[in-house]
Amino acid sequence: MVTSTSAYPMVEEQRYLALLRAANAIATSGDCDSASNALVERLNEVTAFDFIHVATFDKETDRTCWSLLEANGKRVESPSLDDVSFEHSPISWVHETGSPLVINEWSQEARFRTYGLFLASHGIASTCTLPLVRGTRRLGVLSLGRSYPNGYDEDEVRFLGLASEQIGLAIDAAVNLYISQRVQDRLKLILDLSNQVVSNLEFHDLLVAASASVRRVMHCDAAAIMLAESEGTQLRVHALDFPESRGIFTEGGLIPIQGSMPGDSFKSGKPIVVNRLEAAEISPEMYAKAIGEGLHSFCDVPLISKSRMLGVLAVAKREENAFNSDEVSFLIQVANQVAIAVENALAYGKIAELTDRLAQEKLYLEDEIRGEMDFEGIVGIVGQSSALRHVLSLVETVAPSDSTVLLLGETGTGKELIARALHDRSKRKDRTFVKLNCAAIPTGLLESELFGHERGAFTGAISQKVGRLELADQGSLFLDEVGDIPIEIQPKLLRALQEREFERLGSTRTKKVDVRLVAATNRDLEKMIERREFREDLYYRLNVFPIRIPPLRERPEDIPLLVRYFTQKYSRRMEKQIDSIPTAAMKKLAAWHWPGNIRELENFIERSVILTHEHSSALQLPLGEISTNGKTPPVLGSREVHDRDEITRILKETNGRVAGPQGAAARMGIKRTTLISRMKKLGIEPRSIA
């Protein structure tokens, strides 16, 4: 507490020196906190006080732009300060009149009762309130107080008048320094954003850097960049810089354009400023979130580039009345730079994505061209049987539509050729035909291969990858061995087929695709559903138009045509002249049941061409490989065909094993000798299946 004997701690010369030090310390302060600390600390060396109240005013609006209030060595924070209105107080009186005001005994003062009660609560008995001026400009007011009455005589008031002039000059210098630094920071922000426009084309990195820079320079608590989604009804928060967030506002969230502050700014193309939250003026959800985060002032500025509305730059502060016209004007400049940067990054992203997609399509097409060489000359399918003609008529019927087709048939029956025929006869024939063998890719990589992934989505994801589904956009996607898709991936595939949208691994951005799906399998999906190995809803989504492709044994009349075709193909490749095929050998080939279907026949003919001597014009076939004790298996009936298919399927599952607890006989619930007898009768060789 200051007493009358301690009010003048220094001789006159020392007080003037202390005053100069105080003025210099204030003038060189870089921010408001530093200026406040310097003012209190240095002014105590000039004159003792128990109370100090400083307020500076905006010269245009006359609103308080900075204030300091301290009583008995403790800072009085803003909640208490709000209760002390500047109106009807010594502060407003001195600011309006420009004259000092000394009140020797507040207990006897009747003019400023509210302010007097406030001072009494802190034990202040007398005050000296002085204007802070520079020339004719009124900067603000300095009020000092002591705990005893009559604390300020004429000499002290005269000295404090000189002190207030120095302090006014110092505060004005500090304000100018602050403004200068602020201008420099703002210019640097504009320069940084301009550099980002030309140097940082990685979309997410650009937005994160821009939002962080805006928040730092504008001294905001939060800054976000929101961009419109493709459907035009929502804004997505692509970048949020909010170090002290309570987790209510999050990056990646969606904000409706209709009925929200950012949405209003986006629709109108004008800034929206809210300096005080009013529950009646904003949506209940937004009000609850803002209160939960402790934010009370908001400024949303549209991002516009070349008359194209891209999104919104949003900043927020915890204090009220935080955004004036000067700050809004600057934010508009910032938003213009951010909009240019965003548009450049979007354009770069689209170009990079198209380039990547074209590169991927090129690889696929190269693979397809190599694959076409295996079937050169085949426009449709080789064969003239009624079973094959029925399949091709179904292809002609369904191809013009965009309906999903499910190809059913044993392995090696040519399901991929049928899928390609569907594509070539569809409206999508000029777009990409993308294929994916679901059984050939490890389970952990199948989801990435199908849907794609972002960089860093998982260990080893060092770059972005476009998935097959995205590559097939506007074209056709052929999923071979669809029965081997893991059960945990099937729901995501079902959603992509139904909603025509998906997300890459590691991304929250939804991509829309228009794909015609052709699926194929050699497995019994209905039995897999019973065993809960395949989702029923996905099965019904795939089974829109099923086509069963007959095995080669059901179209024996096509075997001679296929034999001649494969003989010509491989003889040309191996540069051999083969003109004929022995009639007896051809009959034997046509009578064989070919468990591996066309693939087995093709491999057999290739082997035969290799074995044919260079100077021989007749194809030399290793017929011993396809005979059973020298006898051709009889033509099978429908029941025998069913038994043979069932035994073949189980042998595939057991990898050709007949005996043992995990063998085919145990799985079928019959004796090993009985199964061996049936296999001999049906011409099944376990080792060839394994």
N, C-alpha and C positions, 0 to 999 in steps of 0.2 A: 504494500500500500504506500502511495506517495503522501509524504507529509509536507507541510509548508517549509520546513527547513531543508528538505531534500529536493525541492522543486528545481533549484538552480545548481546542478552538480558541478558546473565548470565556471571559470571566469569568462568574461565576454569574448576575448580573443579565441580561446579554445572552443567556445560554442560556435563561432563562425567557421573555424576549421572543421569542426565536426559536421556542421551544416553542409559544407562543400563536399565532404566525403559522402554524406548521405545522398546528396543530389547526384553525385557521380555514380554511386552504386545503383541508384534507381534508374538512371539514364542508360546504363549499360546492361540492364536486365533483359534477357531474351524472351521471357514469357511472364504471364501474370503472377504465377506463384513466386518466381524469383523476385519480381518487383515488390510483392507484398512482404516477403521476408526481409528484403533490404530496407524497406520503408520502416518497418517496426523496429528492426535492430538498430539502424543508424539514427533514427529519430529519437530513440531513447537516450542516445549520447548527447543530443541537443537539448531536450527538455523531457522531464519526467512526466509520465501520464499513466493513469489506470485504465483509460478507455480511448480507443481511436476508431473513427468511422470515416472512411474515404469512399467517395463515389465519383465516377467520371460519367459524362453524358455524351451521347451521340449528337453531333452538331446539327444533323438534319431532322432527326425524329425526336430529339430531346429525351430519348429513353436511356435508362441506365445501361452502360455497356461494360462497366467493371466496378466492383465494390469490394471493400475490405471492412470487416467489423471484428474488433477484438476487445474483450473486457477482462481485466485482471489477469492478463497474460495468456488468456485462452481465446482461440479463434471461435467466433460464433458462426456456425455453419448456416447455409441458406435456408433451411426450414424455419429457424428462428428469425432470420432476417426478413423473410416474407411477411411475418406478422407486424413488422415495423414499417408502415407505409411511409414513403418519402413525402407524400402529400400531408399538409398540416404538420410539418416537422421543421426543425431548424435547417435541415439539409435543403429542402425545397425553398425555404425563405431566403437563405443566403445565395442559392443558385439564381433565383429570380431577381434579387435586388443587387447582387454583386457587392454587398457590404458585409463586414464581419458582424458576428452576433455573439456577445458574451452574456451568459446567464450565470450569476454568482450563486443563486440558491434555487435549485429546481423544485424544492418543496413549496416554494412560494410562487412558482411560475404557473400561470393559468392558460397560456395560449396553446401549448402543445401537450395536452394531457396524456395521450397514448404514448408518445415518445418519452414523456417524463416518467410514466409508470415503468416503462422498459428500462430506463436508466436507474430508477430506484431499485429494481430487482437485481441490479448488478452493483449497487452501492455507490453510484456516482452522484455527487452533490453539485458540482459546477462544471461548465463546459465553455470552450472557446471554439466557435465555428467560423472558418475563414474560406473565402472563395479561392479556387485554383484557376489562375488566369495566365494567358500569354498574350500580351498586347491587349487587343480588344476582344479576344476570344475567351469565352468562359469554358474552361475545361471540366470543372467539377467542384467538389467541396471537400475540405479537410476539417474534421471535428475532433478535438482532443478534450478529455475530461479527467477530473481528479475526484478523489473520494471525500474531499472536505470542501466546505463552502468558501466563496471568495478566493478561488484558486488562481485567478488570473488578474494581475494588476495592469496598469497602463503600460509600464515598461515591457512586461511579458507579452502583452497583446501586440505592442509595436514590434518586438523581436519576432514573434510568431507570424506577423504580417509579412516581414522580410523572408522568413522561412517558407511561408506558403508560396511566395513568388518563385523561390528557388525550386521548391518541390513541384510546383506547376510546370516550370520549364523542364525539370527532370522527367516528370511523367509524360509530358508531350514528346520528349526525345525518346523515351522508352516505347511509347505508342508508335512513333514513326519508325523506330528500329524494328518493332514487332511487325508493323505493316510491310516494311521493306523485306524482312525475312519471309513473311507470308507470301508476298508477291513473287519472290525468288523461288519459294517452294512450289507455288502454283505454276510458274513458268517452267520449272524443272519437271513438274508432273506432265504438262502439255508436251514437253520435249520427249520425256520418257515414253508417253503414249504414242507419239509420232514415230519414235524408234521401234516400238513394238509393232507398229503397222507394217514396217518394212522388214523387220528382222525375225519376229516370232510368229511363225505361221502355224505352230501346233495349237490347235483350237483351245483345248482345256488349259494349257499352260498360259496362254495369252489372257484368258478371262481371269484366272487366279491372280496373275501379276497385276492386271489392271484394277481389279477390285481392291487388292491390298494397297496399291498406290493411292487410290482415291480416298480410302478410309484414313490413311496416315496423313495425307496433306490436308484434308478437310477436317481433321481432328474429330472424326465421327467414331461412334462405338461400333457401327456395323455398316458394311457396304456389300451390295449384291448386284449381280448381273443376271437378268432374266431374259430368256429368248422365247419367242412364240413357237409352239409345237406345230407340226405340219397341218393338223386339222383346224387350227386357228381358233380354238376355244379355250386354250390354257397357255400359261407361261410356265416354263421350267426354270428353276433356280440352278443355273449352270455353275456359278461361282459365288461363294459366300465367305466374306472375311469378317468374322465376328469372334475375336479372341475370348471374350468373356461371356459367350453365349451359355444359356442355361439349357440348351438342347431342344428348345421349342421350334425355332426356325432352323431348318436343316438344308444342306445342299442337296440338290436332286429333287426337291419337292415340287409339286405342281400347284399353281395358283390359278383359279378361274379368272378369265378376262372379264366376265360379267359379274358385277357386284363387288369388285375389289379396287383398292387405290391404284396398284400398278396397272390393273386392267383399264381403269378410267384414263390414266395417262397414255396407255397404249392406244386406246380407241380415239382419244381426242388429239393426240400428237402434241400435247402441252404438258408442262410440269404440274404436278399436284403436290401442294405443300400442306402439311398438317403440323402446326406448332403446339397444339394442345389436344389431347385425345378427348373426344366426346362420344360417349356410347351411342348416342342417337344418330351420329353422322357416319359411322362406319359399321361394317357387318359385325355381328356378335362374335363370330369366330376370330376375325382379325383383332378385334378389341381385346379378347381374352388372351390371344397370343402376345400382343404388344405389352399388355400389363404383366403377363407372366415373365417376359424378358426384361421388363423394367424400362422399356423404350417409350418416350413421350413426344418426340418430334420426328417427322418423316418428310423426305423429299424424293419424289419419284419423277424421273426425267426420261422421256422417250428416246430410244436409239433409232435415229432416222438416217438413212444413207441413200442418196439419189431418189428421194421421195418414197423409198421403200421402208416400211415399218418393220424393224427387226426385233425389238424387245424394249426393255426398260432398265435403266440404271437407278438403283434405289439406295439411299443412304439414310441412316437413322442415328439419333442421339438420345441419351437418357434424360437430359434436361429439357424443359419446355422452352418455347420461343427461340429455337436454336438456329433457324434458317431465315435470314433476311434476304432482301432482293439482290444484294451484291453476291451472296453465296449462290443463290439460285442461278443468276446470270453466268457465274463461273462454271457451275455444274452443267449448264447447257453446252458451254464450250467443250468441257470434258466429254460429255455424252457424244458430241459430234466426232471427236477423235476415236472414242471407243467404238462407235458405229462403223467408222471406216475400217478399223482394225478387225472387227467382227466380220464384216463383209469380205475382206481380203482372206481372212482365215477360213471362212465358209467356202469361198471359191477355191482356195488352195486344197481344202479337205475334199471337195467334190472332184477336183482334178486328180488328186492323189488316189482317191477311191476308184475313179473310173480307170486310171492308169493301172492300178493294182488289179482291178477286175478284168481289164483287157488282157493283162499279162497272165492271169489265172485262166481266162477263157482260151488264150493261145495255147497254154500247156494242155488243157483238156482237149482242144481241137487237134493238137498234134498227136495226143494219145488216141483220139478217135480215128485220125487218119491212119495211124499205124494199125489200129484195130480193124479198120475197113479193109486193109490189105489182106487180112485173114479171110475175108469174104468178098474179094473183088469180083465184080461181075454179077453179084446178087442184088437185084433191085428189090425183090420180095424174098421169098423163101424157096429153096429148091424142093420141088415135089409137086405131084399132081393128084395125090390121094384125096378122097372125099373128106377125110378127117381134117386134113390141112386146109382144104378149100373152105370148110366151115369156119375154121379159126380166122382165115383171112377175110371172110365176109363179115365176121364180127368186128374185125379191125376197121374195115371200111365204114361200118355203121357208127362206131363210137368215136373214131378219130376226129371228125370235125367239131365235136363238142369239147368242153373243158372238163368233163367228168373224170373222176379218179378211176383208174383201171387196175384191177388186181389180177396178175398173171399167175396161174397155178400150174404146176407141172414138175416132173422129176428133173433132177440135175442133168444138164447136157441136152435139153430139148430145144434150146434156141430162144429162151425167154427174152434175152437182150435184143435179139433181132426183131422180135415182135414189138418190143417197146420202141425201138427205133422206127419201125414201120408206122406205129401210132403217131410218133412225132412228125415224121416226114409227110404224113397225110393230114396233119392238123393245121389250124390257122397260125400256129407258132413255128412253122417249119423254118422260117428265116432267122429265128432266135436260137439260143444255145440249148443243146441237149446235154444235160449233166447227169452223170451216173455215179452211183456210190454203192459198193458192195459192203453191206453192213456186217457181214461175217468176216471180212478180211481186215478189219480195223480193230485194234484193242479197245476194250470197253471204255477205258479212261480217256481215249482220244476221240471216240465216236461223236460225242456231243460237240466238241470243238470242230471236228471235221464237218459236221452237219450245219451247225449254227454260226461258226466262226468265233473268234475271241479278240479281246483288246490286249494291247501290250501290258504285261504284268498281271494278267488275269490269273495265272498260276505259274509255278516254277517252270522255267524254260520258255515261257511266252515272251520272247525278246522283241517281237514285232506284232503288229496287227495282222489278223488273218481273216480273209473273207470266206465264209462258209459256203457249202454247196447249195444250200437253200437260197442264199442271196445271189449266187452266181446264176442260178436258174431263173431269176426274176424275168418275167415275160416269156419264158421258155418252158422247157419240160425237165422234170427231175425224175430219174429212174433209180428207185431204191431196190437193189437186188438183195435177196436173202433177208427180207424185212422181218421174218420170224426170229432173226437173231438179234434184233434190237433189244438192249437190256430194259427190263421192266421199269427202271427208274427214269429212263429217258423218254419213254412212251408218252407220258402226259404232256411234255413240252412239245413233242411232235404233233400230238393231237390238237393242241392249242394253235400251233402254226398252221395246221391244215384247216381248222374251223374258222379262226379269226384272221388268217392270212397276215399274222404279225408275230414277231419274236424279238428276243434280245440276244446280242452276242454275249458270250461268257465274259464277265467282268465289266459289263456295261448296263446302265439303267435306261438307255435310250431305246425306245421301241422302233423297230424297222418294219415297214409294211412291204409285202411281196405278193406278186401275182404269178403263181406257179401251177402248172398242170402236173399232177403226180401220177406216175406209173409205178406200181409196186409189184414185186415178184417174190415167190417163195416156193420151196419144194417141201415145206413142212405142213402138217395138218394143224392149221391155226385153231380150229374148233376144239381139238383135243388139248391144245396148249392153253386155251381159255379154261377148260375144265381143270387143268393142273395149275391154274393161276400163274402161267408163264407169259400170258399175253392178255392185254386189256381188251375187254369185250367192246367198250365204246370205240377204241381205235380200230378194232376189226370191222365194225359196222361202217366206220368212216372210210376204210379202205375198200370194203367189199361192195362198192357202188355198182361196178360193172365187171364181174369176174369172167375171165376167159381161161378155160382149161386147155393147155397145150398137150396134145397126145404124145405119149412116148413112142419111140421109133418102132417098137414091136407091134403097135397098133396101126402102123402105116407101112407095112412091108413093101408095098408096091413102089414106095419112094426110095428104097435102098439102092437099086441099080442107078438111079439118077444121081444120088449122092456119091456113090462109089466112083462114077465117071467124073463127076465134078472135082472131087478131092484128088483123083489120080492126075487130072490135067493140071490142077493147081500146083501140086508138089513136084510133078515132073518138070514143069516150066521152071520152078524155083531151083531145082537141082540140076537143070540143064540135061535132062534125060529124054530120050525119044521113046515113049510108050504108046503104042497104037491100039493095043487090044487087051481085053481081060478075058481069061478062060471062062467058057460058059458054065462048066461044072463048078468052078470057084464062085462065080456070081450067084448060082443057085444056093450054094452053101451059105454065102453071106446074107442072102435074102431070107433064109430060113432061121438064121441065128436071132436070138431074142435081144441082144445088145443091151445089157443092164445099164451101161453108161450112156446109152442113147447116142445122139449124133456126135458128141465129143469123143466117145469111145471109138466109133466108126472112123472118125477123122484121124485119130491117133494111129489106129490100125492101118489105114491106107498109107499114112506117112511112113510108117515103119516098113510097109510093103515096098514102097517106092525106093526106100534106102536099100533094101535087100535085092532089088532088081538089078541085074548086071547091066553095065553100060551098053553092051552090044545086043541086049535082048529087047525085043519090041513088045513082049507080052509081060504083063504085070505078074510078079512072083509073090504069091500070098502065103504067109505062114499059117495055113489053115489048121494046123495042129493046135494052135492056141485057142481056137474057138470050138473045138469038138469036145464031146463028152463021151469017152470010150469009143470014139469013132462014130458015134451016132448023133444025128441032128435031133435036138429036143423037139418034141411034138408041139403043134400049135396049141396054145393054152386057151381054156375056156375062161369065162368071166370070173368064176369062183377061184380057179387056179391063179388067174392074174391078181386077184385080191390077196390070196395067200402069199404069192411071190412078192408083191409090193410090201406087205406087212413084214415078212421075214427080212427083206432087203433093208427096210427102214431100221429095224431093230439091230441088224448087223452093223449098220453105219453107226448107231449110237454106242455099240460095244466095240467098235473098231475091229470088227471081224471075229471077235472072240465068241466061240460057241459054248464051251464048257466053263465050269467054275461058277461061284456064287454071283459074279457080275456078268456072266455070259448070257448069250441070247436065249439059250434053252431055259435058264432059270427065270429070265424075264417073261418068257411066254408061258411058263408053268408046265412045260412038257419035258420028257426025258431027252438027254443028249442024243441017244441013238435014233429016237423018233424024228428029231429035228434034222439030223444028218440025212436020214432017209428021204424026208420031204425036200431037202435042198438038192439031192441028186435027181429026184423026180422032176423038179422045176428048173434044173440047170443052173443052180446058184453056186458060185465059187466064192467062199468067204474071203480068201486071200485077195482076190481081185477087188472086192468091196473095201477091204481094209486099206 
